[in-house]
Amino acid sequence: MSCRAAPWSRPSHIAGPRVPTPARPRFALGSRNLWKNSWTIGAGVSNMFALPSTLFRCMASSGSGDGDFARSTLTDEAAPFPLYSWPDKQRPRVCILGGGFGGLYTALRLESLVWPNDKRPQVLLVDQSDKFVFKPMLYELLSGVDIWEIAPSFTELLKNTSVQFVRDSVKLLRPSDHLRRKPGEPCTGGVVHLESGTVIEYDWLVLALGAEAKIDVVPGSAEYALPFTTLEDALRVESKLKMLERKRFGKSSPTIEVAIVGLGYSGVELAATISERLKNTGTVKAINVQTTVCPTAPQGNRDAALKVLESRNIQLFLGYFVSCIKEAPTSDESSSTVTYSEVDGDHRKLILDLQPAERGLKGQTLDADLVLWTVGSTSQIPRLQPPDAPYVIPLNGRGQVETEETLQVKGHPRTFAIGDSAALRDPSGKLLPATAQVAFQQADFAGWNLWAAINDRPLLPFRFQNLGEMMTLGRNDAAVTASFIEGLTLEGPLGHAARKLVYCLRMPTDEHRVKVGISWFTKAAIDSLASVQNAVASSFPPPTQMGDSTATNPSSPTAAMDPDSEVVFDFPPYLCQYKSGRIHRPGGAPTVPAGTDPATGVVSKDIRAGPASARVYLPPGAAGKIPVVVYFHGGGFVVGSPARPGTHNYLNDLVARSGAIGVSVYYRLAPEHKLPAAYDDAWAALRWAATLGGGEDPWLLEHADLSRVFLAGCSAGANIAHNTAVRASAAGALPDGVTIRGLAVVHPYFTGSEAVGGEIAFGPEIRPFMDRTWRFVVSDTVGLDDPRVNPFVDDAARRASAGIPCQRVLVCVAENDFLLKERALWYHREIKASGYAGEVELFESKGVGHAFHFDMLDSEQGVQLQERIVAFINK
């Protein structure tokens, strides 16, 4: 993070409150105030920046060292500024400006070296932010990484060191190590003025201020474009994306349009990350003045980047530059005037004018909701030069500090410059790139050379070793090219894993390294289990093959795959049961935690619901009394939970669209807990909601409208919803005032011993398979004529179904759900003919299969299905 020269408040520091008296006792560092008083000259006029001449009188020295580091003391009767108080008057004072890779890692390097007791330096690190930012991973903030992983606080990182940290911004540099020194006079390296007014007197200075984004390049860029170089920039972009996603939420059009100017590493990584996040809900428009992407990258990285960009919803505009950015005009239909108007409150559509940088191209105009600017940067050093000596620090044409090979600033033996602040060249005369890799290596040399200078040892010339280049191309995609293996580029998940491993090892401290490593490993394990689950599920044969004998034949290939046990029941794609009794659920049970959903703003929590458990969802901005939807997940009674990613995302979506409270039930799974365990848990959860969480849940107490309770579920969950409604029809089953307004059964799991409708076309193996699977999940049953799975099997079952206490029933089917569609249509027909007094609705999703909406929530069919359910709730 750069230590930007900008107005800032009084710095945060370790000591207590500022003491307004000039005479106060001194204590050990960390228990006293570090800031001396501000004194005035004349009639109460503050002299904050005038320096006494004695400050710059230094003694000559034959080497870079300081001997015993005797130093001057201010002799003016009235000190003209608040002076930072170092804890020791004799030991060397090292001030490091900037807490990025160069600054922080130099401080940690100094801490790790072995020093003579009288030469161990006091190290002060100054940065405008309270957090260190691992900038190569800044893009991951847009794809769900936790902030603490890549932006830990300096306090946390430095807690086990002697390095002091001050949060402040740099205002002025006044080095004195270039002045002619008289023999016998003490010396300092100079002073640094901070924006707070405090002045730091130092013996050694490290400039690691980094660079700022140069955003005011073309008309409108400073006003409308956002940079992406700091943590604050990344959080601002994340907030803007969330706002756009929420405004588009529930709408099929228009799509979100993001323009990215510049396709170097930063632009390409942003384009890949954002396009992966938006998927089919948005378009990324990437603009580059050159006709290729990442022109300075190795060929392998460039090819991998281009392949990813072309495979996603990204439009490339190569060979163009942006000439201006402006607000999009909107025509007022009632008049001939054109005005600039706000779109969706504070959001305005933008227009980018593109001009060709290559012959044969024509100018273009692009629309965008968000413009990200990744082109150009500027050094902070020029504006930190003292006004009376504007060239005291030698700079190149880019404003970078000219340095010797030892990283010392030319003409300033006590000042080092590293990272983006330095203009160091390689042996061929080419400027080193402003990358984290360069800063890493320079910090190591700077720390060593400070040790050598303080101890009067020879300094080492810096030599950059290019170890290769890495770039992220999505959550599980990256490209890594190692310079020591010619032609080798790791791409995709392998490149992603290699990049993560390298960056984990590069984290600042061992403690943070371990924390981040555990976090990343846990997340990777969960993602891998989910991937394996999907892969295994897709590899199972279609249901028409479920009834063959391979599942029970120990000599079959299936049994041969597990030589230690014998498959006695196969319930694809959900589970296998072995002869030993062991249950295997392919892919495990990946889960996501409750919390705030970034896309919808829905908040969720896990809670005990009587003897059962539930995940409760509250819509954003909930006010007054709202409906309650008790939801039951699917999974053949044997897999699934409210914490499963698909179910959790679906409930977030449903609750956000409907504005209802969601109660998603954790029910016990078969065969470990056979039915009616799931029915009992469902009933317990409904009773819990109907009593406002036993009168203790604040969300239900404040917002639940118990006259508008809905039961809903998909597949086996729809079966549970129906049977729960039947149970609720008993007299006194629910408290007075509780009304089940509706029942929504989506792709319901019902069956029977006799074929209905199109089921007559089923093969002879289907009915036995359905019978086996039903008996597998229930403890005591007559088979497929059990009214719990065949709700209209006889008059008693028909009367029970007709008596459900719901005003409306919605039956949803999928056109390609060949196994359960006909039974769902039969349920719709039978409940209408049963004497049920309420309304019955039917909705069919075209061209899709069973439970498609969990994987296709944003598709046209997914949105249509969800909107129909929402309309059913809000009718």
Sequence and secondary structure as in RCSB ss.txt:
>XXXX:A:sequence
MSCRAAPWSRPSHIAGPRVPTPARPRFALGSRNLWKNSWTIGAGVSNMFALPSTLFRCMASSGSGDGDFARSTLT
DEAAPFPLYSWPDKQRPRVCILGGGFGGLYTALRLESLVWPNDKRPQVLLVDQSDKFVFKPMLYELLSGVDIWEI
APSFTELLKNTSVQFVRDSVKLLRPSDHLRRKPGEPCTGGVVHLESGTVIEYDWLVLALGAEAKIDVVPGSAEYA
LPFTTLEDALRVESKLKMLERKRFGKSSPTIEVAIVGLGYSGVELAATISERLKNTGTVKAINVQTTVCPTAPQG
NRDAALKVLESRNIQLFLGYFVSCIKEAPTSDESSSTVTYSEVDGDHRKLILDLQPAERGLKGQTLDADLVLWTV
GSTSQIPRLQPPDAPYVIPLNGRGQVETEETLQVKGHPRTFAIGDSAALRDPSGKLLPATAQVAFQQADFAGWNL
WAAINDRPLLPFRFQNLGEMMTLGRNDAAVTASFIEGLTLEGPLGHAARKLVYCLRMPTDEHRVKVGISWFTKAA
IDSLASVQNAVASSFPPPTQMGDSTATNPSSPTAAMDPDSEVVFDFPPYLCQYKSGRIHRPGGAPTVPAGTDPAT
GVVSKDIRAGPASARVYLPPGAAGKIPVVVYFHGGGFVVGSPARPGTHNYLNDLVARSGAIGVSVYYRLAPEHKL
PAAYDDAWAALRWAATLGGGEDPWLLEHADLSRVFLAGCSAGANIAHNTAVRASAAGALPDGVTIRGLAVVHPYF
TGSEAVGGEIAFGPEIRPFMDRTWRFVVSDTVGLDDPRVNPFVDDAARRASAGIPCQRVLVCVAENDFLLKERAL
WYHREIKASGYAGEVELFESKGVGHAFHFDMLDSEQGVQLQERIVAFINK
>XXXX:A:secstr
     S   S B SS S    S      TTSS  B    EETTTEE SS   GGGG     SSS  TTT      
SSS SS BB  S SSS EEEEE  SHHHHHHHHHHHHS   TTT  EEEEEESSSB   GGGGGGGGGT  HHHH
S BHHHHTTTSS EEEE  EEEEEE TTS   TT     EEEEETTS EEEESEEEE   EEE   SSTTHHHHE
EE SSHHHHHHHHHHHHHHHHHHTT   S EEEEEE  SHHHHHHHHHHHHHHGGGEEEEEEESSSSSSTTS HH
HHHHHHHHHHHSSEEEEETEEEEEEEE EEE TTSS EEE  BTTTB  EEEEEEESSTT   EEEEESEEEE S
 EEESGGGGS TT TTSS B TTS EEB TTSEETTEEEEEE GGGEE B TTS B    HHHHHHHHHHHHHHH
HHHHTT           EEEEEEETTEEEEEETTSTT EEEHHHHHHHHHHHHHHTSSSHHHHHHHHHHHHHHHH
HHHHHHHHHHHHHHS  GGGTTSGGGT TTSHHHHT TTS EEEEETTTEEEETTS EE TT       SB TTT
  EEEEEEETTEEEEEEE TT  S EEEEEEE  STTTS  TTSHHHHHHHHHHHHHH  EEEEEE   TTTS B
THHHHHHHHHHHHHHTHHHHT HHHHHHEEEEEEEEEEETHHHHHHHHHHHHHTSTTSS TT  EEEEEEES   
  SS  GGGGGS TTHHHHHHHHHHHHBSS  STT TTTSTTSSHHHHHHHHT  EEEEEEEEETT TTTHHHHH
HHHHHHHHTT  SEEEEEEETT  TTGGGT TTSHHHHHHHHHHHHHHH 
